[in-house]
Structures are given as structure tokens and as C-alpha cells.
Amino acid sequence: MSKQPLWTSDAIIAAMGAAVQGTPARDVFGISIDSRTLAPGDAYFAIRGDVHDGHDFVEAALKAGAALAVVETAQRGKFAPDAPLLLVDDVLDGLRDLGRAARARLDAKVIAVTGSVGKTSTKEALRGVLGAQGETHASVASFNNHWGVPLTLARCPASVRYAVFEIGMNHAGEIEPLVKMVRPHLAIITTVEPVHLEFFSGIEAIADAKAEIFSGLEPGGIAVLNRDNPMFKRLTASARKAGVERIVSFGVHAKADARLRDIALHADCSAVDASILGHDVTYKLNIPGRHIAMNSLAVLAAADLVGADLALAALALAQVEPAAGRGVRRTLELGQGAATLIDESYNANPASMAAALGVLGSAEISGQGRRIAVLGDMLELGPAGPELHRGLAGTVQSNAVDLVFCCGPLMHNLWDALSSGKRGGYAETAAALESQVVAAVRSGDVLMIKGSLGSRMKTIVTALEKRFPGKAALDDAAV
């Protein structure tokens, strides 16, 4: 069966009020902002980024088979007169207009997810459980900012039954314009934690910024909130002030609507017994960690609230895998044995760092193996940064972590707080630490690597995978 077009060029023109140059293709099959990953038939939006100007890649996009390119009217002279272009004053504004048009044509249940920790894993879990019951569209990776949200909207087919959008922020005022584009029927706030403290006066200000998500809820919309979080009452008050009539809570709290009754935490999975909106549910999670189990309560509550089958949703949770850089596990073949790598390199803050160390603490080691944490700076914490890094020493100790490698000036505070027996190695950067970590690995070890995106911890993950390829990679090489 042939692929259905996502848009017609006429519909895109109408949504953006664009002028036309050349002869754009009638049908558009996707939306792209990157000429390197563009597929034939996509519309290419030449967005100006912090580093690159998309207009510099229009010719490459058209050569790769783009159906059309959306460019600034002021830059039309750079391109051939017959190039298939749509001309707008501002390309990002044009993408926003197309996103709004995409939302207007939807006859789907729409969910928005925000929170200090767990946005992406919760979004991915919703993608999995809802996708098992009907056509579902969700944000790619962490496309949750000023360009990621409208791009995700513009890519949403009109035919979907469910749509899930991740919305992020690190400053006040960023969520409101995004959620007003998404217009969700249901909004989830996973938790409020002391992150991005560099830009906020305190945890209450962070809660208020997260509460902006209520401003875009559709009439009759529902808020799903963490009842165990200290900011629950503040968020509830904000929701009421925004006109939200129904608030559904989740947690271990006795009055939580989605309540955790019991949990068995294992090294590579969890078994959960819960009451979800009055229904008894027992299910397995393929991703370990108490924090994952807590957010699964919100996932199941949301699924039930948007009309999905709760029992099927609970079964589908066992099939959900972690997103890249958020707990993915790989086996490192060492020749005479193997080690386990837990890749948490995508990002970090104090709450997610504690959760990741908890997962490492529950990991099973074999033989003479050790639990090893490889940690990079947690950024955007402001003046509290040094103390928050130093405070991780207690979490390292309580989770029976044997060895810690640190990189970055902030992580030097943790390094100073560690006992000499737990110090594996220190360097100013991830690249400089790389060789120390690779040299230290031995059979039976479990390594967890985590840091803020700016700490570039992925370089150490890549080095380990290259030096100790897993069995699948070895088999491929042999073939």
C-alpha cells in the first residue's frame, strides 16, 4: 500500500499564508529541518539555529528530493527562480503556524508531559502503551522546546487516535506558548525538583513554571500530578486557578488516585501492584528503578483517562524499552568475560542522578565485579551546584557503589568528598577521563555513566563500546 501524504502543499501554503516560487510538489510526506536526514518528499524548513542557518542547506535539501523548501522572503534571491519554494517572513513562525493547523485538524486525544525528571521516559511509555491500541504520534527524542514542539505537531498525521507531546523548559514563560499550541486534553507533571536553579529563585518558582502547562488545557481537561511531591498542593492550587476541574494524583500516598501498593525491584526489571483509578492492576516493567515505577502510575492513569484499555496498557508496559542515553544496557565483551554498561549519558540533575545511582546499587555483579559510577557535571544549578555535587557522596555510599570516576569542575566537589577507596579517577573533561575508565573495566563490572548533556559523557560510552563491542557487534564483524 502506498504511503499517504502528510500534507498537500496547498494546505501548507494556506496554513502559513506563504507566497509561492517555482512549482512545489502537490503532496508532502514529511517535515524536515535537517538536510542530512531529509527523506524524498519531505518539506524542508530552513530554520536559523544558534550555530547554523538552514538557508545554507536549501540546495542540498532540494537535491536530496525535498518536495519544497520554506525560506525567508528576504533570502529568495539566493535560490534559482524555478526552485520550489514557499516564502514567509520567518521560517520558525511558519512552522508554528503549520503546527497549529495540524492541531486544528486532529480528532485525537492529546496528552502533554512535563516535569523536572522523567518527561522523556514517561512520553515513551505512553507511546508504547497507546501505540498498542491505536495509531499514536509522539515527540521524537527530546523535541520539547521552541522548535521541537511545533515540529512534532507539524509531523502529526490527521489520522492518529492519540498524540503525546513532551514540553520542556529551563526558564519561566517557556511552557505557556508551547502548550497553547498543543492544547492537550490531559497534562502530566511527573515531578518538580531543584533543577535549572541557575535560572530560578527556588523550587516554588520551578513549580510555578511547570504549572504553565495548565494554561493550554482544553475545556474539561485533566491534570495528572505527583501526590508524593512536596509541590503537589502548590500545583493543585495553580491548576484550580487555571480553571482545571479534575485533578488526578499518583504516588504511594494513601489518597492517590493511581496508587502504588507494592513493588518488587530487581536488577533489570520491576514488578508492580497498583490501584489505578479504582482498578487493581499488577504488571511488569522492563526498565528497573523505583522512579520508573512511580511514573508508570501516571502512564496507566493517563491511558485510562483517554479511553484506552487499562489491562492492555499494563501488559504493554513490559515491552517498553528505555530511550537512548536513559538507562539503555549493553554487554561489553572483555575476552575473558563481560561487563555491563548502563548508559545514562543523555542528561543529569540531582534527582535523576540519585535515581540512576539507585539503579546501579541494585545491579547484580558477578565474580570480582564492581559497581562503578562514571559521573560528569550536573549543570544549571547556580550557587547550589558545588554542595549538590558534594552531597552525592552519601548516595554513592548508600547504594554500595564501589568505585567512582568524576569529570568536570563541579564533580571535583564529589571527588573531594569521597573516601580514597572509592576514588577511581578524575579529569577535567569526559575526553580526558575516557582512557582511565576504559583501562579500569574488568569482568563482572557494572558501569553507570551519567552527566548533563554539556558534560559530553556520551564520549565515554562510545569509547567503551568501541573498545569492548558487544556480542552482536562481534558477530557482525565476523560476517
Summary of the structure (lengths in Angstrom):
residues: 479
radius of gyration: 23.6
end to end distance: 33.8
largest distance: 69.5
contacts: 1752
relative contact order: 0.08
helix: 40%
strand: 23%
